[in-house]
Amino acid sequence: MPRLLIVHHSPTPAVQALTDRVIAGANDDEIEGVEVVVRAALEARAEDVLAADGYLLGTTANFGYMSGALKHFFDTIFLEAGGALGEDGSASAATGGKKPFGLWVHGRYDATGAVRSVLSIVGALPWTQAAEVLEVIGDVDDEHEAAAYELGGTLAALLT
């Protein structure tokens, strides 16, 4: 059975609301045959990543960057999960399989740096972006929650 891994850092009610909707969308009753595994970013391990067929990532935007918890996740799984490094030690384009991923980011005023930082790391993993980034600024409303539900459902449906 295909497995969708959802890794998130949801320290605020706004981000938790998005996370809850992503999880609900991934578990939509019309999507059958996909196991959804949810891990807080500080609890996710390389084994979780290696056992998954697709990924959803959620983070806050903190001072122009992803959350420290999601960065820690990447730091701990990167090489084991197939991350590619150039000769100078910097991230380089990954080769091999291309598992689908999606991303949601919440910020108070801006999420540009957080999105860029996640996408630069993911670009060095054998993953491929399968949905537009859900970037939410300020208060989370019904439209944002619906988009989060759709993001979860989209990634799960891709694995069927």
N, C-alpha and C positions, 0 to 999 in steps of 0.2 A: 504494500500500500504506500503510495507517495506520502511524504511527510513535509509539511510546511512549518518552518521554525520562525516564530515571532520573538524577536529580541527587542526589548524596550527599556527605556529609563523614563519613568512616569512619576516624578516627584510632586507634581502640582495637580489640582483638580482638573485643570484644562487639559493637560496632557493625558491624564488618566481617562478622561471622557473620550478622547480620540482613540486611545488604546483599547478601551472597552468596545468601541464601535468597530475597530479593525478586527478584533477577535470575534465579535458577533458576525461580521461579514464573512470571515473565513470559515465559520461554522454554520453558515446559512443552510437550512434544511434541503435546499435544492442541489447543494453540492455534496455528492456522495463519493466515498472512497478516498478521502484525504484525511490523514491524521494531522491535527493541529497541535503543535507543541509550543507552549508559551514559557519564556524565560526572562526574568529580569536581567538586565545587561551584566550586573555583577555576579550573576549565578550561571550564565551560559558558558559552555565549555567547547573546546574543539570537537569533542565527540558528538555534541549536539549538532554542530555545523556539518560534520562529515556524514552524519546519518540523515541529513535533510536533503530534499530535492528542490527546495525553494525557500526564500527568506523574505521576511518583512522586518524592517528596522524602524524604531521610533525613538526620537530624542527631543530634548529641549535645545534651544539655541542659547548658548551661554557665552557672553562676551565675544561674539563673532565666531564661535566654534561649536562643535557638537558637545554633548555632555561629557564630563570626565568618565562617567560610567560606561558610555558607549565606546569611548576611546580605549578604556581598559579592556573591554571585550575584544576590540580589534587587536590590541597589543598582545593579548593572550592566545588568540586563535590564528593569527595571520599566517605564519609559516606552515603550521600543521594543516591549515585549511587550503593550502595551495597558493598562498600569496607569492607574488613574483617580485624579486628585488633585482635592480640593476647592478652592474659591477661596482658602482660607487656607493651601494647600500641604499639607494632611494627606491621607492616603489616604481615598478615598471609594468607595462601592459601584460596582463595575464594571458596564458595560453591554455589550451585544453578545453574541458567542458564549460558550458555556459549556462549555469543554473539561474533561473529568474529571481529577481529581487524587486522589492518596492520599499519606499521610504516615506515616513511622515515626520515633519518637524514643526514644533511650535515655538514661537518667539513672541516676546512682548512688542518689540519694535522692528526687528529685522531677523531674517533667518538665512540670509545669503551665505554668510561664512560657514554656518553649520552645514548647509546643504553641500557647499563646495568641498568641505573637509571630508564628509562621508563619501561623496562620489569619487574623490581622489583616491581614497583607500580602497573602495570597492572596485575601482578600475584595475587594481592590481590583484584582484581575486578572480577566480574562474566563474564569475557571475555576470549576468547581463540585466540591464534595467528593463523591466517588463511593464512598467506603468509610470505615468508622470508622478513626480514628487508631489506629495500633498504638503504644501507649505501654508501654515496657518499663523497669522499675526493677530495678536490681541485676543479678545474674548472668542470662545468657541460657540458657534451658533448651530442651528439645525442643519444648515447647508454644509458646514464643515463635518458634522457628525455623519451626514449622509455620504459625503465624499470618503470619509474614513471607512464606512461600511462597504462602500463600493471597492475601495482599495483592497480590503481583506478578501472580499469575494472574488475579485479579479485574480489575485495571486493564487488562491485556492483552486479556482476553476481552471487555471492554466496547468495545474498538476494532474487534472483528471484525465 
